[in-house]
């Protein structure tokens, strides 16, 4: 029944799902009744900065200092303070029972609004405000808000009746910012210490938190004494200088990338939670790992990277896993591969099959489908089309992997595709760009990864770079797929490495990356193709080919020796194999953000593979959660 439904969907236009959008905000002063032992007062909760930090204070509602509040889709109570969105944040030393500084009560602070801190989520019941778990109540001591155990002796805070509409409005969130580190690892001889960047220095003494805003590209640090943000800033090297120091400048949330370009950064080459940062002119953020100016960030032109080798510099930075989850979720949205359109607002731990069944084989329908994919190529287009560093063989491999992983338990597609529409002699990149324009833009941006990569080498540096390219591109095109690489080996180790694939369990799916000589024997070219381990041996699946169906079927005969595998990789010995690497394919775990993030105008892919709206995520384009409107579970 499920397979038949998918076949029907594949023939229909995209079906829109009607999840209710997040509601228009009803920002207003946060009117409360403060119930004291001597009586009660009608006041308004508002930000107040005192003694080096920001607090929630019960002030007279007519005061010019009172700010309007928003109760948003994620359960955050936020205030816009001079263009910066600050949220009420419960103290972790009270909410976290495992905190080494555990306390029975503490004041609520103001911090930049983020989507990855449960201490910024609040529940409202019967006019009272509770923390995320519902076990601690917001109360007042000396007119300052704090949280402590329900039933303690603090002054009670009750929302006034005029707040009714505000309470039941699941308002559009102000930002999708994420609390994160911007970290790096020291050299091996220093013991692999983790350092985090803050101001114009790095430290391993304590974890320093920054705030990444994916909407405008800000990487900001917060000053709690006055509620301001300072953003990592670049000159863009507009005067053609080879490098310059990065700086920090005052910024706000209420700007776009284009209007605040010097403070805007683009994440690139993301592999799990590590990525590069590029400014608006494509220059890289970088720092030395030792030397006089170790740990101090600077910006360098890509053309200077090869020469910048003193003091072991790095351009790769470690973000929180929540940034990785967000990027993967957004890529899945761009490619219509989200698990559903409507977030249910609660996490459900599900164990899903991460590999193909051990008895899976390629029947005639699957052979025909893989042939359709492998022959979707126009050989007359020169130079060969690509999206960034993703060439035809890599795109074919991704499509095959995605279809095998999503439809192995049913009949394959008969037409169309998950990344591009198949068709003999057609250009798959034209279809990719038409169907998924934003995803294609991200793939096109990977072209920067090939800078300084045109000359083939068998050095460790080249092999590391080659692996980074595969992992980074796959994380864009296949966000729900995990690739686990073997070592990349030279020609003297390729037989031993191939044997490891032969020894893998039945049902194992692999991605093969090789560098072999060109047809005329001059130079070296990369090639990518999938391998399927079956009970009879390994099946090496051709990509980027013009074979007829019979020849393709013959090439899918399982082989059971390293000699046969190498013979296939070298096209019967016609090519010289220089480098070889395999990647074990498995399904990635579902992003926890699928519980709380739901894009508006979401639709099914038509192939049964997933959902999305094919646009970058925006605070203004989110839907309510499926069960209780507000995404709080």
N, C-alpha and C positions, 0 to 999 in steps of 0.2 A: 504493500500500500504506500509506504514511504517513497520507494523508488518511483512508482508511477506518478505520485504527486510531484516529485522533482522534475520528471519529464514534462509534465504539463506546465510547471512554472517556467521551464526553460524556453517554452514557446510563447510565453506571455510577456507583455511589457512589465517593467518593474512595478511591484505592488507597494504602494505607500501605506505605512502604518500610522494610525491616528492617535498616537500618544499625545496627551495634552502638554502643550509647551509650558515651561516655567512661567509664572505669572508676572504681570507688570508690577514692579515694586510699589509698595505703599509706604515709602520712607516717611517717618514722623518722629517726633520727640517721644522718648521711651517713658511714658507716664506710669508711675507706680505709686502705691501707697506704702509708706514706711511705717510699720507697726512697732512702736516703741513701748517700753513699760509705762511711760508717762502719758501715752496717747498715740495718735497717728498723724502723719503729715502726707499731703499729696506733693510729690516731688518728681523730678525726671532724672533718669540715669544718663550720664554723659561722661566722655573722657576727661581726665584731669592728670596733668603731669606734675609730679612733685618728687623731690629727693632723688632724681636720676631715673625715674621710671614712670610709666603710664598706668593709671588705674581707672576703675569705674567709680564715679562719685554721684551721690544723690544731691542734686542741686535744685534751686528754684526753677520752675519751668519757664519763667519769664526772663531768665538770665540770658544775656547775649552769648554766653559761653556754651550754652546747651546745643548739642549736635543732634541731627536726625539719625535714627537707627533703621537698619534693615534686618529682617529675619528671612534668610534666604533658603534656597532649595536644599542646601546641605545642612541646615540647622544652625548656621553661623549667625551671630548677632554682630553686625558690623557698623562702623561709623566712618564717614569720609572726613579725614582730617587734613585739610589743605592739599587735597588731591591724592592722598594716600589712604587706601582702605585698610583700616585697623579693626581687628576682631577681638571680642572678649575671649580670653584664654584662661581656662581653669589651671591652677598650679599643679604641675606633675607630681610634686612631692606630697600632694594630698590624694590625687586620683590614682596614682600608681602604687599599688601595695608593695611592689618590689623595689621602690626607690630607696636608695641608701640614706636619703635625707627625709625619710617619711615623717609627715606631720599630720596632726588631726585637723588643722585648718590653715588657710593662707589666703592672701588677697588675690583677686582676679587681676590679671595684667592685660595690657593692650599689646598685640603683636600683629604683624602683617598677616592678612587673611591668606590661608593656604588650604588646599584640599586634602592634605595628608597629615593632619593633626586632629585626632579625636577630641582633644581638650578644647577645641574651638567649636565643638558641636554641643547644642543645648536643646533640651526638651522642655516644653511648656505644658503643664497639667494643672487644671483648676486654678489658673492664674499665677502659679508659682513656676520659677525657672530652676531646672535641674541640669546637672551635668549629663554627659552622653549616656552613661550607664544608668542614670536615674536614681543613684543612691546618695548623691550629695546635692544640697540645695544652696542656691544663691541667697545670701543674707547680707546684712549691713552691720559694720562695726565702726562707729565714729563717722558715719555717712559714706564709708568706702565699702565697695562690694567684696565679699569673700565667699569661699565655699567651705563647708564643714558638714559633719554628719547631720542627717535629717533629725530634727528635734532638739538640736542644741539651743543654747540660750541667747543667740544673737538676735538682732532686730529683724523681723520678717519683712520680706519684700513681696508685695502682691501687685500684679498688673491691674491697672484700672480698666473699667468696662469699655472705655473709648479705644482700647487696644485690641478689641475683638477681631476686627477685620484684618489688622496687622498680623495677628497671631496665625490666622488661617490663610494667609497669603504665602504660597511657596514661591518666593520672589526670585527673579533672575539674579544669579550671583554677580558680584562686582568683578571678581577676577578668578582665574584658574591657577594662580601662583602655587608653587611647590617649594616647601622648605627642603634645602639640600646642602650638602657639602660641595666644595670645589677643591677636591683633594688630589694628591699625587703621591707616588711611592718613591722613596729614596733609593739610591744605588745599592746593589747587593752588599758591597763592602761596608755599608752603614747599617746593615741588618734589616732592610726592608721596612723602615718606619713609615707610617702614614702621616702625612702633613696636610693641613687644610689651609687654604688661602684666605686671608682677611687683611683688609687695608692693603698696604704695599709690602706685605711680608707673609711668611708661612710659619706655622707652628705645629708641633706635635704634642704640646703640653695639654691642650684641651681641644675638643671638637668645636669648630666655628661654623655656625649656621648662616647660610645665605638664602636668598629668595629668588627663584627663577620664575619669570613671568613668560609663558610661551606665547602669549598674544602679542607682546611688543618686544620680546627678546631681552628684557632686562635681567641682569645678574646683580642683585642689590644686597647691601647690608643695612641693618636697621639700627637706628640710634634711639634707644628707649627713653632717653631724657626728654625728647621733644617730638617723637613720633615721625621722624623724617627718614627717608631712604637715600642712600648714596649708591650710585650705580657704577659698575665697572665700565670704563669709557676708553675709547680709542680715537685717535686723530684721523684714522683711516689712511695714514701715510700719504696724504693728499699732495705733498710736495716731493713725492718720489724718493723720499729717504728710505733706506733699506730696513730700518727698524726704529721704534720709539718706545718709551716707557708707557705702560698702561696707567690710567689714573682713575680716581673715584670722584664722581661729581653728583651733586644733589639732583634728584629726579623724583617723579611722581608716577602713579599708576595711570593717570588720565592722559596718556599720550599713545601714539601709534608708532610702529617701526619707522615709517617714512618721516614723521615729524620729529623724531628723536633718534636719528640714525647713529649718532656718536655713542649712544648708550645701548645700542641694539646689537645682539649677537645671535648667530645662527649655529645650532648644534650640527656637527657633521661627523661622518664616519662613526656613528654610534655602534658600539659592540657591547652588548649587555648594558652595563651602566657606565661605560667609559666612552668619552667622545672628545672631539676637538671643538674649539670655539673659533669661529671666524667673524670678523667685523663686517661692516657694510660694504667694504671693498674687497672682501675675500682674504684679508690678511689673518694670520694665525696668532692666537694668544699662546705665549710660550714662557718658560722660566728655566733658569739654570738650577741643577740639582746640587751643585757645590760650587765653590769659588767665592769671590768677594761679594757678589750680589745674588747669592743663592736664594731661591724662593721668592724673588721679586718679579712680578709679572711684566712682560713686555710684549709688544706686537711686532711681528716680522713678516716681510713680504714672502710669499711662497717661493719666489725665485732665489731667495737667500737661504733656504732650508739646508740644502746640501752643504753649504759652506759653514753653517752654524753648528759646529760640532764640539767646540770647547766647553768644558764644564758640564758635560752630559745633560744637555737641555732636553726638555720634553714638551710636547704639545698635546699630550693626552691627559685628560683630567677625569677624576672619579666623582660621579654624581650619586645621589641617593638612589636606591632601587625604585623609588616612586617616580623619578624622572624617566627611568627606563620603562616602567609600566605605562606612563602617560604617552611616551613616544610610540610604543608598540600599539597601544590602544588607538591612537590617532592614525597610525599607518593602516591598522585593520579597518578603521572607518573609511579611509581613503580608497581602500581596495574592496569594499563590501564584504569583509570577512569577520565582522563582529558576531558573537554568538547569538545575539538577539537585538531587537530594536528597543525594547523597553527594559530598563534596569529595574530589578525587583526590589531594590533597597535593602536587601539582606544577603549575607554571604552564605552559600550552601557548598559545603565541601563535597565535590564529586570526583570519583576516580574514573578517568577516561582512558581508553586504550591509546597508548603512545606509539605503538608500532603496528605494522601490517600483521595480519594473522599468519601463523607459521605455515599454514597450508595454502597460502595465496599463490596462485599461478596466473599467468597471462593467457586468458582464453582468446578466441578469435576476435571478439568485440573489443577487448582491451588492446590487442595488437593493432587493429584498424585505427583505434583512437590515438594510440601513440604515434602511428604513422602519420595521421592527420596533423599532429602537433609538429613532428620532426620535419615535415615537408612544407610547413608554413614559412616560406622564405623565398624572396625574389632575388635570384643570383645576378640579375642584370643591373641591380643598383650598386653603383660604386661611388665612393667607398661604401663598404657594407654599413647599413644603418645600425644604430645602437642608441641606448639611453644612458648617457654618462659612460661609466665603465662596463655597463651591462651589454654584452654582445648577444648575437642570435643564439649561440649554443647555450649560454647561461639562461637566457629568457625561456628557451624551450625546456631546459632542465627544471626550472622553477615551475613551469606550467605542469609538467609531468608529475613532479613531486606533489604539488597541490591537489591535482586530480586523483592521484593514487591514494593519498592520505585521507581525502574527504569522501571518496566514493568507492573504496575498495570492496565494500560489502554490498554493492549494487551494480547495476549496469552502468558503463561509462557514458559520458555525454556523447551525443551523436553529432553535435555541431556547437558553435559558439566557443566558450572557454572561460576560464576564471580570470586570466590576465589579458588575453587577446582572443579575437575570433579566429578560428582556424580556417585555412583555405589553401589548397595547393598553389604554390607560386606567389602567395600574397606576402606583403610586408607586415610582420607581426607588430612592429613598433608603431606603425600608423594606426592600427587598431587600438593598441595600448594607450596612445596619446589621446585618441578620441573618447575612449570609454572611461579612462581614469586620468584626467588632465593633471590634477594636483599630485597624484602618486608619480606620474611621469616626470613632473617638475623636480621631485625629490631625487628620482633616479638620475635625471640630467645633471643635478648638482654634484653628483659623485664624480663628475669628470675631473674635478679638482684633485681627486685622489691619485690620478695618473701623472700628476706633475713630478718630473724627475724619475719616471717609471718606464720610459720608452726603451731604454737599453736593457736587454736581457742579461741577467747575471745568475750565477748559482751561489751567491753569497747568502749568509744568514739574514742580512738586512733585506735583500730582495724577497726572500722566502717569507719573512715576517710581514712585509708589506703586501705580498700576494694574498696571504691568509686574511689580513685585515680587510682587504677589498671584498673578498667573498663573504665574510661574516657581516660586514656593514651593509652591503647591497642586499643580502638575503633578509636582513632585519627590516628593510624597507618593503621589499616585494613579498616576503613570506613572514609576517610578524607573528603568526601562530605556529611557526615551525622552528624547532631548535636544531642547530647543526653543531655536532661535536667533532672537532678536527683531530686527525692523527697528525704526526709530524709530516712535514714536507721533506721528501728524501731525494737524494741525487741518484743517478743511474745505477750506482753500485749497490743500492739498498732496495730497489723497486720490487724485486722478487719476494723478499722477506715481507715487505709491506703488503703486497698483493695477497700473500698467504693469510694475513690477518683478516682480510675480508672474506676469504674462503672459509675461515674458521668461525665466522660470525653466525648467530642463530638463523634458522630459516625464517623468512619474513623480514629480514633486515633490509632497509633501504639506505643506499649510500649516494652521495654526490661525489663524482670524481673530477679533480682538477689536475690537468697535466700541461706541461710545456714540452713541445716536440718540434722537430725541424719542419720547415716549410716544404711544400711539394717539390720545389726546385732545389732543395738542399741548402738554401741560403737563409740564414737567420733562424729564429725560433718564434713560435706562435703558441698562445694558450688555447686550451680547449676544455670544455666542460660537458659532462654527460652523467646520467644516473646509472646506478647499478642496483639490481634486485637480487638478493640471495634467496634462492628457492631450494627445495629438497634435492633437486638434480644438479645444483651448482649455482654459479652466478650468471645472471643475464645482463649483458652490457647493452644499454639502450642507445642507439644512435641519435644524434641531434644535428640540426643544420645540414640536412641531406636532401638529395633529389632522387633517392632510391625509389624504385617502384615497390609495390606492396610485397611481391614475392621475395625480392631481394632483402627487404626490411625484415620480413618474417625469418628468412634464413639467418640474418645477423643476430636474431634473438635466441638462437640456440644456446642453451646453458653450457658453460665450460666449468671444468673442475680442477684446473691446475694453474699455477702462476704463469707457466709458459704460454698457455692459451690466452690468459688475460693480457699479457704483454704483447702477444701477437695481435690481439684485437686493438690495443691502444696504438700500436705502431702501424696499423693498417697492413698487416701481413709482412711486416719488416721493412715497409717502404719509407717509414719515418724513423728518426732517431729520437728516443725518449730521454729527455734531460732531467725533468723534475716530475714528481708524482705526489699527490696528496688525496686522501679520502676524508669525507665528512659523514658521520653517522647521522641519519635523519630520524627525528622523532617529533611528536606533537608537543608544543610548548604548553605550559600550564596557562589556564585562563587568567587574564589580567584581573586583579581585584577591582580595578576601576569599572569593570562591566557591571558591578553591583550598584554604582552610584551615578555613572555618567551615561546619558542617553541623548544622542543627537537628534535634533528636530528634523522633520522631513526624511525620516529614515525609511529605507525600502529594502525588500529582499533582492538578492542578486539575480534571481531568475534561474540560477543553476542549483539552488539549494545549499550553496556553500556558506552563506552568511548574509550580513546586513550592514547598513551604513548609509551615509549621505554623500560620500565622496568629497567632502570639504574639510579643511582644517577645523578643529574644534574651536568654538567661540563661546564665551560666557552668555552671549545674547541668543544662542541657538541651541539651548538645551531643553530637554523635556522633563516632565515630572516622573517620579518613580511609579512603578506599576501598582503598588499596593496602597501606600499611604501618602501619595503626592510628594512629601518631603523625604529625601534620601538619607535616612538616619540610622538604618540598621547596619 
